[in-house]
Amino acid sequence: MKRSLLLQAAALLFPLLLVGQPEYYMTNLVVDDCEGILYDSELGDPGGNYDHNENYTFSICIPGADQIIMTFLYFCTEADFDSLRIYDGPDTLSLLIGTYTGEPDPPVIIATSGCLTLNFVSDPNVSCTGWEAHWETVVEIPPPPDILPLDDLPCESNTMTVVFAEQIPCDSLYPSAFAINGPISPTITNVQPVGCSGGYTNTVNLSFSPMIDFSGNYQVSFTNSVTICETVYTLTST
């Protein structure tokens, strides 16, 4: 059936830039912030340097991320001995993007797996001022779920079964999420998800009033919302 997408956004693919970026210092940690600033540990002597004998892994994992982009404002480590390895994935077993050491700033880093992992290792000797790196996220808003073609309804029907092309969270299936439009537009009075498994189903029974007793073409619409990087988008399937 015809499908429309209503988005409270200017584009489907865009970087999310929010005010008040969280700041982190290099340590063993996994975060899901859509943007932020990562510094070296600054635990060394003199102050502002990273420490000796560090081995820290910092991961950024964002559900629904199309890209995680990291840009370094400055970078300094002991060349050849203190190295920052960056991976496209959730851990150090993931695809290695590159190994960076010395003073040249790393290039702009782009991870496409939904996770970006940094592993920093320093030796017992010389240290340096480390780095400041900013990251942001690009997300692609998912399309609304398709509603499969509906069967013809007998005259004077007050129920129908709607089948989606994919699994839908059962807690998003409620009367105000659905509408019927046509020669008459009855009100949805009850929604009964069918066979919920693990909190998901693709089938729902709708009850409505008044009954449909006038022939013609009718359209069922389903409106749902999705939250990505603290922004709520409204998706409508028809």
N, C-alpha and C positions, 0 to 999 in steps of 0.2 A: 504494500500500500504506500501511498504517498507519505513521505516523511519530511518533517520540517524540524529545524533546530533553532531555538530561541536562546541566544546567549547574551548575558549582560556583560559583554566585553567588546572591545573594538576589533579584535582579530582572534583567529584560532591559534596562532602560534606567536608567542611573544615572550620577552623576558619579564619576570616578575620582580619589580624593584620596590621594596617596602621601606618605610621610614624606621630608623632605629635598628640598625643591623646588630645582631648578637656578635660578641667577640669571644674567641677561644684562644687558648695557648696550647701548644703542641703537647699532647698526652695521649694515653690510650682511651679512646672515646669514640662512640658512634652517635651522630646527631642527625636530625631530619629537618633542620632549618632550611628554608628555600633560598636564603641568602645569609651571608655572614662574613666575618673577617677571621682569618687564622694567622696567628703569630707563632714564631718559634717559642720554646718554653720560657726563655728569659730567666732561666734558673742559674746561669753561670756567673763567673767572676772574671772580669768586671760586670756590673749590672747591665742588663740589656743583651748580653750574649746568651746563647744556649749553653748547656752544661756539657761536661765530658761524659763519655760512656752512656749516652742516651740511646734508647731503642724504643721509639713510640710509634704507634699506629693510630691514625685518626681517619675515620670514615664518615662520609656524608651519604646518606641513603634517603631518597625522596620518592615515595610512591607516585607514579604517574608522570615522572620527569622525562621529558624528551631529551634534554641536555642539561648537564651541570657544567657551568663555565667558570673557570678559575683564572684570575689575572694577578700576577705578582707585581707589587709596587717597588720592592727592592729584594735582593737576595744576596747573601754572603755566607759561605761555609768554607771550612778548610779544604782546599782543592784536593781532590782524589782520595781524601781520608774520611770526610764527613759528607754523607750523601742523602739526598731526598729522592725516594722512588715513589712514583705516582702511578696508580693502577685504575683502569676502567672497570670497576666492579666493587663488591662488598669487602674484599680482603686482599691479602698479598698473594693469593693464588690466582687472582684475576689477570686480565690482559695488562701487561706493562706498557704504559704510555711513554715513560722515559725516566732516566736517572740524571739527577742534576747535582752539580758540585762546583765549588769555586764561587766566582762573583758574577758571571753572566746571568741575567734574569731568565728563568725558564720562559718558554713561549706561552701564549694563551693555551690553557689546558681545557679540552672539551671531552667530557665523558658522556656516552650515550646509553649506558646500561641501566641508568637510574641510581647508580652509586659511584662515588669517587673516593678512592682510598690513598692516603699518603703515609709512607713509612720513612721515618728519619732515624739514621744511625750515626753516632759520632764516636770518635776514638778517644783515648785517654789524654791526648796532648792539646794541640792548638784548637781554639774555638773562634767564632766570629759573631756578627750581629744577627745572623739568622735571616728572617724574612717577614714580610707582611703580604698576605694574599687575600684577595676578595673573591667570593663566589656568588653567583646568581643562578637562577634556574629558568629554563625554557620549558613550558608545558604545552602539550597539544590537547585541547579539550576533547574528550571522547564524544562521539556522536550519540544521540539518543537511541535506545533499543528499538529495533523494528518490531512492529505489530504485524503478525502474519494475517493474510486475507481472512476475513470473517465469513462464516457460513451464512446462507440466507436464513432469516428468522421467520418463523410462522407468524401470521397475523395475531395480534393480541398477546404478544410475548412480553414478559416482564423480567426475563433473565437472559443472559448470554454468556458465552465462554470466550475469553480473550487469551490468545496464545502469543507469547513473545518469541523472537528468534534467538534469544539468549536468556540466561538466568538473571532474575531480578531479586534484590533483597526483599524478603517478605515484609519487613517492617516499613517499606516504602509503598505498600499496596493498601490504600485506604480510600474511602468514598470521595473525598475532595480532590484526590489525585486524578480522577477520571471524569470525563465528560462525554456526553452523546449529543451530537448535533445533526439535524436533518429537518424534515418537514415538521416534526415536533422534537422538542429537546427535553426528554425526561430527566429527572434528578436521580443520581446514583444514591441508593439507600443502603446498600450493603456490598461489601467486597469480601470474598472468601478465597484466599490463596489456596491452591490445590497442591498437595504433596510437597510441602516445604521440606527440604533436606539441607541441613547445615545452614539454615536461615535463608535459603534461596529457592526460587521456583520460576518456571516460565509460563505457568497457567494460572488464571484467576477467573472465578465466576462472579459476574456482576448482577446485582438485583437493582431494579429501577422502577420509578413511578412518575407519571402514569404509564400504563402499558403502551407499547407501540402498536397502534391499531390503524395506522395510516401508511400506505405503501409509499416507497420512495428510497432514495439513497441516504444512508446514515453513516456518520463518521465517528469513530471512537478515538479520543485523545487521552494520552497519559502524560502527566507532568511530574518530573522528578528533579531533584537538585543534587549536584555533586560539589564537594568542597576540595579544592586543590590549592595548596599553599595559602590557607586561611581565606581564600576567596570563594564565595558560593556562586555557582553558575546554574541557571535554570535550563533544563532540557525538556523539550516537548516532542513526544512521538505521536503520529497520527496514521 
